[in-house]
Amino acid sequence: MDIESELYKQNSWWEGKFEDRSFKREIYLNEIVKNIKTKEIIFLTGLRRIGKTTILMQVINKLLADKTKPENILFIRLDSFNLLEYSIHQIIEEYRKLHKKSASDFFYLFLDEVASRENFEQELKSLYDDETMKIICSSSIATLMRDKRAHLTGRTKVIEVMPLTFQEFLQFKEAKINKADKEKLDSYFKDYLKIGGVPYYVLTEDRVYLNELVESIIYKDIIAYHKISGERAVKELFVLLCKRVGKPTSYNKLSEILKISVDSVKRYVGYFEKAYLFYVVDRYSKSANERVTSPKKIYIGDVGIKNIITEFKDLGASYENLVFLKIKDKNPNYYLENSIEIDFITKDSIIEAKYNQELNKNQKEIFGSLKIKNKIVADGYSFFTKVI
């Protein structure tokens, strides 16, 4: 297939054939539209297959609905086999020839899986500095600023796409719920606790799909991307972290169990973080030394993935993980005092995740003693239907 055919295939709106029937993810769509007139490069990041490409398509649909000319929108799937031999600049050159555009003509450039290209930072810097366009990118790996010479600092706005919220989950399930239907809402929440928020998996509940996604992340985004030879250790660490979600965990202990060095454990966990597969939470402390040396709490990017590995057993851990994902943007730590733990502390809140449980006596005492604005016990679906 030649480059012209491939570009027409990827940009079906040029021939009036584009139709977007996906469920709108308004949180991200609104955030991108709000920043569409700025010069900054917008980066959509997040777990593989979390819906970044779909959101790019929704933005394109919105631009078309707002009367943007179809030929002023260029979408490039950069990991497409038919485009691998071309640089981003060469593809844009071809696009300009196709639509008889001069170098000064403004257009919207959508780059899907931009990190699949070795020198993407240099190309983006050049496009940003020298061309008239709005650039919107997606990437499943947190690679931005890998090359400090590219100087993309101050030129980007990063938006992390998270798994579906409970409200989005209900929308994808096309659930019709009245305010009085508490039992129905509770039943859907139990499904959410089990299935998680990977969009296609929510729609199909196809376990094979989710298993393939896990394989894809581990092989493409971690083992192949970072050129790791110790494949077995990476897979075993992944399973171990799934089983230890929400439990304070030391790198030394993981190193002992897996019989690999502590440095290797730290490095692999860092790679998991870059692929949005796990998040690491530090203990709350005013001492930087204590924060660094204390055990970490690990949470997974999506509870459905955890449940595929561990089966749907530890509901408390899955629930705590969902609470973390909801408040992640508040940079929570966990709180530990005299061996008594509270799940999360942020700048103005303490939050304990208690799925069908109550605070114990010691936790109540800590709740009472801490001088902090919000003291929240998250229990059941109600925590996920309000703004925190």
C-alpha positions as CSV (number, residue, x, y, z in Angstrom):
1,M,0.0,0.0,0.0
2,D,1.4,3.4,-0.9
3,I,1.5,6.4,1.5
4,E,-1.4,8.2,-0.2
5,S,-3.8,5.1,0.1
6,E,-2.7,4.7,3.8
7,L,-3.4,8.3,4.6
8,Y,-6.9,8.2,3.0
9,K,-7.6,5.0,4.9
10,Q,-6.7,6.6,8.2
11,N,-8.5,9.9,7.4
12,S,-11.8,8.7,6.1
13,W,-13.4,12.1,6.7
14,W,-11.5,13.4,3.7
15,E,-14.0,11.5,1.6
16,G,-17.0,12.1,3.9
17,K,-17.1,8.6,5.3
18,F,-16.4,9.2,9.0
19,E,-18.9,8.3,11.7
20,D,-18.1,8.2,15.4
21,R,-20.5,6.0,17.4
22,S,-18.4,5.6,20.5
23,F,-19.5,6.5,24.1
24,K,-18.3,10.0,24.7
25,R,-15.7,10.4,27.4
26,E,-16.7,14.0,28.3
27,I,-14.0,14.5,30.9
28,Y,-11.2,14.2,28.4
29,L,-13.1,15.6,25.4
30,N,-13.9,18.8,27.2
31,E,-10.3,19.2,28.5
32,I,-8.9,18.9,25.0
33,V,-11.5,21.1,23.4
34,K,-10.7,23.7,26.2
35,N,-7.1,23.7,25.1
36,I,-7.5,23.3,21.3
37,K,-6.8,26.9,20.5
38,T,-3.5,27.1,22.5
39,K,-0.1,26.5,21.0
40,E,0.9,23.8,23.5
41,I,1.2,20.2,22.3
42,I,-1.5,18.1,24.0
43,F,-0.3,14.6,25.1
44,L,-2.9,12.0,26.0
45,T,-1.2,9.3,28.0
46,G,-2.4,6.2,29.9
47,L,-2.6,2.5,30.0
48,R,-2.6,0.7,26.7
49,R,-6.2,0.3,25.2
50,I,-7.7,2.6,27.8
51,G,-9.4,4.6,25.0
52,K,-6.9,7.2,23.9
53,T,-7.4,6.7,20.2
54,T,-11.1,6.7,20.6
55,I,-10.9,10.1,22.4
56,L,-8.7,11.5,19.5
57,M,-11.5,10.4,17.2
58,Q,-14.1,12.1,19.3
59,V,-12.1,15.3,19.2
60,I,-11.9,15.0,15.4
61,N,-15.7,14.4,15.3
62,K,-16.2,17.6,17.4
63,L,-14.0,19.6,15.1
64,L,-15.9,18.4,12.0
65,A,-19.2,19.2,13.8
66,D,-17.8,22.7,14.4
67,K,-17.3,23.1,10.7
68,T,-13.6,22.5,10.5
69,K,-12.8,21.6,6.9
70,P,-12.1,17.8,6.7
71,E,-8.8,18.4,4.8
72,N,-7.5,20.5,7.7
73,I,-7.4,17.5,10.0
74,L,-4.6,15.0,9.6
75,F,-4.6,11.8,11.8
76,I,-1.5,9.5,11.7
77,R,-1.3,6.1,13.4
78,L,2.4,6.1,13.8
79,D,2.7,2.4,14.6
80,S,1.0,1.5,11.3
81,F,3.2,-1.0,9.4
82,N,2.7,0.9,6.1
83,L,4.1,4.2,7.5
84,L,7.1,2.8,9.5
85,E,9.7,3.9,6.8
86,Y,8.5,7.5,6.8
87,S,9.4,10.2,9.4
88,I,6.6,12.4,10.7
89,H,7.9,15.3,8.6
90,Q,7.8,13.1,5.4
91,I,4.2,12.1,6.1
92,I,3.2,15.8,6.6
93,E,5.0,16.6,3.3
94,E,2.9,14.0,1.5
95,Y,-0.3,15.3,3.2
96,R,0.5,18.8,2.0
97,K,1.0,17.6,-1.6
98,L,-2.3,15.7,-1.5
99,H,-4.3,18.7,-0.3
100,K,-2.2,21.4,-2.1
101,K,-1.3,23.1,1.2
102,S,1.5,25.6,1.7
103,A,3.8,25.5,4.7
104,S,1.9,28.4,6.3
105,D,-1.6,26.8,6.1
106,F,-2.9,25.9,9.6
107,F,-4.1,22.3,10.3
108,Y,-4.8,19.9,13.2
109,L,-2.3,17.1,13.5
110,F,-3.2,14.0,15.5
111,L,-0.4,11.6,16.2
112,D,-1.4,8.2,17.7
113,E,1.2,6.2,19.6
114,V,3.8,8.9,19.0
115,A,6.3,7.1,21.3
116,S,6.6,4.3,18.8
117,R,9.0,6.6,16.9
118,E,12.6,6.7,18.1
119,N,13.1,10.5,17.6
120,F,9.6,11.8,18.2
121,E,10.7,14.5,20.6
122,Q,13.1,16.1,18.1
123,E,10.4,16.0,15.4
124,L,7.8,17.5,17.7
125,K,10.1,20.3,18.7
126,S,10.8,21.1,15.1
127,L,7.1,21.1,14.2
128,Y,6.2,23.2,17.2
129,D,8.8,25.8,16.6
130,D,8.6,26.0,12.8
131,E,5.1,25.0,11.6
132,T,1.6,26.4,11.8
133,M,-0.4,23.6,13.4
134,K,-2.1,22.3,16.6
135,I,-0.5,19.0,17.7
136,I,-2.4,16.4,19.7
137,C,-0.6,13.1,20.5
138,S,-1.2,9.9,22.3
139,S,1.2,7.5,24.0
140,S,1.0,4.4,26.1
141,I,4.4,4.9,27.6
142,A,5.4,7.8,29.8
143,T,8.4,8.7,27.6
144,L,8.0,12.5,27.4
145,M,11.3,14.3,28.0
146,R,13.3,11.1,27.6
147,D,15.7,13.1,25.5
148,K,16.5,16.4,27.3
149,R,18.0,17.9,24.2
150,A,14.5,18.0,22.6
151,H,13.5,20.8,25.0
152,L,9.8,20.1,25.0
153,T,9.5,21.6,28.5
154,G,6.9,24.3,28.6
155,R,5.5,23.3,25.2
156,T,3.2,20.5,26.4
157,K,0.0,19.8,28.2
158,V,-0.2,16.2,29.5
159,I,-3.6,14.6,30.1
160,E,-3.6,11.1,31.7
161,V,-6.6,9.0,30.5
162,M,-7.8,6.8,33.4
163,P,-10.0,3.7,33.4
164,L,-13.7,4.4,33.3
165,T,-15.2,6.1,36.3
166,F,-18.2,4.4,37.9
167,Q,-20.5,6.9,36.1
168,E,-18.8,6.1,32.8
169,F,-19.1,2.4,33.5
170,L,-22.9,2.8,34.0
171,Q,-23.0,4.7,30.7
172,F,-21.1,1.9,28.8
173,K,-23.4,-0.7,30.4
174,E,-26.4,1.5,29.3
175,A,-27.7,1.2,32.8
176,K,-31.0,2.9,33.5
177,I,-31.2,3.7,37.2
178,N,-33.6,5.7,39.2
179,K,-32.5,7.4,42.4
180,A,-34.6,4.9,44.4
181,D,-32.8,1.9,42.8
182,K,-30.1,1.5,45.5
183,E,-30.0,-2.3,45.1
184,K,-29.6,-2.0,41.4
185,L,-26.8,0.5,41.8
186,D,-25.1,-1.7,44.3
187,S,-25.3,-4.6,41.9
188,Y,-23.7,-2.6,39.1
189,F,-21.0,-1.4,41.5
190,K,-20.1,-5.0,42.4
191,D,-19.7,-5.6,38.6
192,Y,-17.5,-2.5,38.4
193,L,-15.4,-3.8,41.3
194,K,-14.8,-7.0,39.4
195,I,-14.6,-5.8,35.7
196,G,-12.8,-2.5,36.2
197,G,-12.6,0.2,33.6
198,V,-10.9,-0.9,30.4
199,P,-13.5,0.2,27.9
200,Y,-13.6,-2.7,25.5
201,Y,-13.5,-5.3,28.3
202,V,-16.4,-3.4,30.0
203,L,-18.4,-3.8,26.8
204,T,-17.6,-7.5,26.1
205,E,-16.3,-9.0,29.4
206,D,-14.0,-11.1,27.2
207,R,-11.3,-12.5,29.5
208,V,-9.2,-13.5,26.5
209,Y,-9.0,-9.8,25.4
210,L,-7.8,-8.7,28.9
211,N,-5.2,-11.5,29.1
212,E,-3.9,-10.4,25.7
213,L,-3.8,-6.8,26.8
214,V,-1.7,-7.8,29.8
215,E,0.7,-9.8,27.6
216,S,0.9,-6.9,25.2
217,I,1.8,-4.4,27.9
218,I,4.4,-6.7,29.5
219,Y,6.0,-7.6,26.2
220,K,5.7,-4.4,24.1
221,D,5.8,-1.6,26.7
222,I,8.2,-3.2,29.2
223,I,10.3,-6.2,28.0
224,A,10.8,-5.1,24.4
225,Y,10.8,-1.4,25.0
226,H,13.4,-1.5,27.7
227,K,15.3,-4.5,26.2
228,I,15.0,-6.7,29.3
229,S,16.5,-10.2,29.2
230,G,15.0,-11.3,32.5
231,E,11.6,-12.0,31.1
232,R,10.6,-14.5,33.8
233,A,11.4,-12.1,36.7
234,V,9.2,-9.3,35.1
235,K,6.2,-11.7,34.8
236,E,6.6,-13.0,38.3
237,L,7.0,-9.5,39.7
238,F,3.8,-8.5,37.9
239,V,1.8,-11.4,39.5
240,L,3.3,-10.7,42.9
241,L,2.3,-7.0,42.8
242,C,-1.2,-7.9,41.7
243,K,-1.5,-10.1,44.8
244,R,-0.1,-7.3,47.1
245,V,-2.3,-4.5,45.9
246,G,-2.9,-2.1,48.8
247,K,-0.5,-3.9,51.2
248,P,2.7,-2.1,52.4
249,T,5.5,-3.8,50.5
250,S,9.3,-3.3,50.6
251,Y,11.5,-3.7,47.6
252,N,13.9,-5.8,49.7
253,K,11.1,-8.3,50.4
254,L,10.2,-8.5,46.7
255,S,13.9,-9.0,45.9
256,E,14.1,-11.9,48.4
257,I,11.0,-13.7,47.0
258,L,12.0,-13.3,43.4
259,K,15.8,-13.9,44.0
260,I,16.8,-10.9,42.0
261,S,18.6,-7.7,43.1
262,V,16.8,-4.9,44.8
263,D,18.0,-2.6,42.0
264,S,16.3,-4.8,39.4
265,V,13.0,-4.8,41.5
266,K,13.1,-0.9,41.6
267,R,13.9,-0.7,37.9
268,Y,11.1,-3.1,36.9
269,V,8.6,-1.3,39.1
270,G,9.7,2.0,37.5
271,Y,9.0,0.4,34.1
272,F,5.5,-0.7,35.3
273,E,4.9,2.9,36.4
274,K,6.0,4.2,33.0
275,A,3.4,1.9,31.3
276,Y,0.7,3.0,33.7
277,L,0.3,-0.6,34.9
278,F,1.1,0.2,38.6
279,Y,1.3,3.2,40.8
280,V,3.6,3.5,43.9
281,V,2.4,5.4,47.0
282,D,4.8,6.5,49.7
283,R,4.2,6.7,53.4
284,Y,3.2,10.1,54.7
285,S,6.1,11.7,56.6
286,K,7.7,15.1,57.0
287,S,11.1,13.4,56.8
288,A,12.2,12.7,53.2
289,N,14.5,10.0,54.5
290,E,11.5,8.2,56.2
291,R,9.4,8.5,53.0
292,V,12.2,6.9,50.9
293,T,13.0,4.1,53.3
294,S,9.5,3.1,54.4
295,P,7.6,0.3,52.6
296,K,5.5,1.4,49.6
297,K,1.9,0.7,48.7
298,I,1.3,-0.5,45.2
299,Y,-1.9,0.0,43.2
300,I,-2.7,-1.4,39.8
301,G,-3.8,0.8,36.8
302,D,-7.1,-1.2,36.5
303,V,-8.8,-3.6,39.0
304,G,-10.1,-5.8,36.1
305,I,-6.5,-6.7,35.3
306,K,-5.8,-7.6,38.9
307,N,-8.9,-9.8,39.1
308,I,-7.9,-11.7,36.0
309,I,-4.7,-12.6,37.8
310,T,-5.8,-13.2,41.4
311,E,-9.5,-14.1,40.6
312,F,-12.2,-12.0,42.3
313,K,-11.3,-12.7,45.9
314,D,-10.0,-9.8,47.8
315,L,-12.9,-7.3,47.4
316,G,-11.4,-5.0,50.0
317,A,-8.1,-4.7,48.0
318,S,-10.0,-4.0,44.8
319,Y,-12.2,-1.4,46.5
320,E,-9.2,0.4,48.0
321,N,-7.6,0.3,44.6
322,L,-10.7,2.0,43.0
323,V,-10.6,4.6,45.8
324,F,-6.9,5.3,44.9
325,L,-7.7,5.7,41.2
326,K,-10.4,8.2,42.0
327,I,-8.1,10.4,44.2
328,K,-4.8,9.7,42.3
329,D,-4.6,13.3,41.0
330,K,-4.5,14.5,44.7
331,N,-1.1,12.8,45.1
332,P,-2.1,10.7,48.2
333,N,0.2,9.0,50.7
334,Y,-0.7,6.4,53.2
335,Y,-0.7,7.2,56.9
336,L,1.0,5.0,59.5
337,E,1.2,5.8,63.2
338,N,2.1,3.3,66.0
339,S,1.4,0.4,63.5
340,I,-2.1,1.7,62.8
341,E,-2.7,2.5,59.1
342,I,-5.1,4.8,57.3
343,D,-5.3,4.2,53.6
344,F,-4.8,7.7,52.2
345,I,-3.9,11.2,53.3
346,T,-3.9,14.2,51.0
347,K,-3.3,17.9,51.6
348,D,-6.8,18.3,53.1
349,S,-8.3,14.8,53.6
350,I,-7.8,11.5,55.3
351,I,-9.6,8.6,53.6
352,E,-10.1,5.0,54.8
353,A,-11.5,2.5,52.3
354,K,-13.9,0.2,54.1
355,Y,-15.9,-2.0,51.8
356,N,-18.8,-3.3,54.0
357,Q,-16.7,-2.7,57.1
358,E,-16.3,-0.1,59.8
359,L,-13.3,1.7,61.3
360,N,-11.7,-0.1,64.2
361,K,-11.2,1.5,67.5
362,N,-7.6,2.6,66.8
363,Q,-8.5,4.0,63.4
364,K,-11.3,6.0,65.0
365,E,-8.8,7.5,67.5
366,I,-6.5,8.6,64.6
367,F,-9.5,10.0,62.7
368,G,-10.4,12.0,65.9
369,S,-6.8,13.2,66.6
370,L,-5.8,14.4,63.2
371,K,-6.4,18.1,62.5
372,I,-7.4,17.9,58.9
373,K,-10.4,19.4,56.9
374,N,-12.0,16.2,55.5
375,K,-12.3,12.9,57.3
376,I,-13.9,10.3,54.9
377,V,-14.8,6.7,55.3
378,A,-15.3,5.3,51.7
379,D,-17.8,2.5,51.8
380,G,-19.7,1.2,48.8
381,Y,-20.7,3.0,45.6
382,S,-21.7,6.3,47.3
383,F,-18.0,7.4,47.4
384,F,-17.9,7.1,43.6
385,T,-21.0,9.1,42.9
386,K,-19.8,12.4,44.6
387,V,-17.1,14.9,43.9
388,I,-14.1,14.6,46.4
